[in-house]
Amino acid sequence: MDQAQQVKTITIEEDDERFVALGYIDSAWADALEDGVEPDAIAHAALFMALADLVAAHGEESVAQMMAEIPDKVRTGEYTLDRELH
């Protein structure tokens, strides 16, 4: 299994941990908004930190391969919170 596959491999425990982590991020995001930080600035900072951590853990090429899949996921609504599910 190459590094790109390792980044994408998720176990049930990791899903649970990611849900908990999302709660922490959501709380920090709300705090920043309350302090007057613009949402775009928070988003850029969060993306930078996330990518920097992934690169440190998995390497540049692996993360670049993973990120190449993002445009299609955005286009299909995977990151749209208020979409209608059928």
C-alpha positions in Angstrom: 0.0 0.0 0.0 1.5 3.4 -1.0 1.3 6.5 1.2 -1.8 7.9 -0.7 -3.7 4.8 0.1 -2.6 4.9 3.7 -3.9 8.5 4.0 -7.3 7.3 2.7 -7.6 4.2 4.8 -10.0 4.9 7.7 -11.0 2.5 10.4 -14.2 2.9 12.6 -12.0 4.1 15.5 -10.4 6.8 13.3 -13.8 7.9 12.1 -14.9 8.4 15.7 -11.7 10.2 16.5 -12.2 12.5 13.5 -15.7 13.3 14.6 -14.3 14.3 18.0 -11.6 16.4 16.3 -14.2 18.1 14.2 -16.0 19.2 17.4 -12.8 20.8 18.5 -12.3 22.6 15.2 -15.9 23.7 15.2 -15.5 25.2 18.7 -12.3 27.0 17.8 -13.9 28.3 14.6 -16.8 29.7 16.6 -14.5 31.4 19.0 -12.5 33.0 16.2 -15.8 34.3 14.6 -16.9 35.6 17.9 -13.6 37.5 18.1 -14.2 39.1 14.8 -11.9 37.0 12.6 -13.3 36.7 9.0 -14.5 33.3 7.9 -12.2 33.2 4.9 -9.2 33.9 7.1 -10.2 31.1 9.4 -10.7 28.7 6.5 -7.3 29.6 4.9 -5.5 29.1 8.3 -7.3 25.8 8.9 -6.4 24.5 5.4 -2.8 25.6 5.9 -2.5 23.8 9.2 -4.2 20.7 8.0 -2.1 20.4 4.9 1.1 21.2 6.8 0.3 18.4 9.3 -0.6 15.9 6.5 2.6 16.7 4.6 4.7 16.3 7.8 3.0 12.9 8.4 2.7 11.5 4.9 5.0 13.5 2.6 4.4 16.0 -0.1 3.7 13.6 -3.0 1.1 11.6 -1.0 -0.7 14.7 0.0 -0.6 16.1 -3.5 -2.2 12.9 -4.8 -4.9 13.1 -2.1 -5.6 16.8 -2.9 -6.0 16.1 -6.6 -9.3 14.4 -5.7 -10.7 17.4 -3.9 -12.1 19.3 -6.9 -14.4 16.4 -7.9 -15.5 16.0 -4.2 -16.4 19.7 -4.1 -18.3 19.5 -7.4 -20.3 16.5 -6.2 -21.3 18.3 -3.0 -19.2 16.3 -0.5 -18.4 19.6 1.4 -21.8 21.3 1.0 -23.4 21.4 4.4 -26.9 22.6 3.4 -27.4 20.3 0.3 -30.6 18.3 -0.1 -30.1 14.5 0.1 -32.3 12.3 -2.0 
